[in-house]
Amino acid sequence: MSVPPSERRVLFLIADTGAGHRSAANAIHHAMRMLAESPALSSPRHAIPDHRSPARTSRVYDNSGWNALIVDAFVACSRFPLRKGVSLYGPAIKHSPRLYGQFFRITNSKSRFRTAWRFAKPFLYQGLAHLLLETQPDVIVSVHPLLNHITLQVLRDLDVRVPFLTVVTDLVSIHYSWMAPGVSECVVPTEEARRFAVSNGMPAKRVHLLGMPIDPKFAQPPAGTRAMLRAELGLDPDLPTILLVGGGEGAIGLGDAAMAVGLSDMPVQMVVVCGRNKTLYTRLQQARLRFRVPTGVLGFIQNMPDLMHAADVIVTKAGPGTISEAMACGLPIVLTGAIPGQEEGNIRFVSENELGMVARTPSAVLDALRELLTPCSPRLALLRANVGRMSRPEASFDIARLILKYLPPIGSPSAWARAQRSAAARRYRPRPGHLSRQPRQGLHTLNAAFTASRGRRRTLQGGRLLAVLRARTGDRSRRIARLTDIIGARALLLRSTSLGKGQLRRIHRPRRLDEDTAPTQSDDGM
Ligand code: UDP
């Protein structure tokens, strides 16, 4: 069965815990689009080792005829209580970062992660299976650690061999859940992350040190001088400019640092990006009336590259996305703290490589800024040189090329079509020794359902899908049923058909890939 070019599909699995995962997926997708639009970019700057079959290795990918879908798998596919649990990430890192850190540490080993995941899996497995059946991707890219093992499990149960790549979006404090044996490729951003992956069972040939995916706009030379960019943003062109950020959630010391700078007498101006933290946004909008430093307070913004190019220094929590973006813009970094567990290693990364300064208290922030913003500051010059040297601004392009290599050539059957064919072959030519076994009803029913739904883009009958998954998963489904019985959630599991349909309808409305889920707040005269 030939697959029309427009059917080739890359599925990015993300979760909007913070904003880094969506930013990374958007960045890779943007790089893929740019590769398609300008063929000159298609020759890799860094050679990407390729260990697959010579036939596929020698294929020249044409960068066209694909489309991409970015899906928050927890919003689209999971159910209560997992869905609710994941949505608590924002409040947890704002109000109880230590508690979150405990959770990170407790689950950060092979056995403990497995135990935790065994409890969580029933609340995501079926929705994810719906998503994969409905979208039939040719390549899946996971940009979130909690989606790797389960996606591989669903693909194994469905017996469909879709290339599955993980892009690790933590710099050095890597959670064990990132390491999923069986992935086609695992992309890591730093040497520490590469070592962690290899020492935790990932085959070295599948681990690629390509850098952190950041939007190509961060690496592009700005359209003018800093003064010109400031003027365009409505800022004073001649005043040193501090950018304050706390990740997508506006967390970890952002409010205190903004208050300290605002009430100081430094000859500077500042822009505070509160992200999705509406409480902080409102508080700072009121407080800035008392500030002596000219201040712009913003909500969740889409033009971070413009602000980074216009600023002299950034004050931020140790978010891997923000650190990597600041490095690409040649911006020295002042770190106010880190999300316990997952970002603590980034503080060491920044201080050991002399990319910035660590200032955990408001007075330390002021000291650091005074040192960096004195005219001709030697420290500022040193930090700028170091961030420029360590940055990997082309990472998104390298990752995009790796993904594009996995798209099946135009006209060749997709993994889903191959799965259908092989299921048919198994059914009509049973191998000796398999005759006594039950026919593979599961996949056969599944394929019939595929065929029935093809073209009409209709979701599968939930009951039938459940039967298919039960047949495919055997004992596992019995264990799941037992668990759901115990916690009284069986009814939810059986009702999930209608839930799944509603979610899939939402998935089917393709998003503009540069848009974000967060409400954009007013930009207060910037
Ligand atoms: N970001 C953004 N707009 C905002 C706040 C943040 O686009 O208003 C982006 C930022 O550029 C970065 C990501 O959100 O790409 C934050 O990622 P990071 O890893 O620093 O922190 P997280 O939010 O994931 O904790």
Boltz pocket constraint, residues with backbone or C-beta under 6 A from the ligand:
constraints:
  - pocket:
      binder: B
      contacts: [[A, 17], [A, 18], [A, 19], [A, 20], [A, 21], [A, 23], [A, 24], [A, 169], [A, 246], [A, 247], [A, 248], [A, 249], [A, 273], [A, 274], [A, 275], [A, 276], [A, 299], [A, 300], [A, 301], [A, 302], [A, 304], [A, 317], [A, 318], [A, 319], [A, 320], [A, 321], [A, 322], [A, 323], [A, 325]]
      max_distance: 6.0
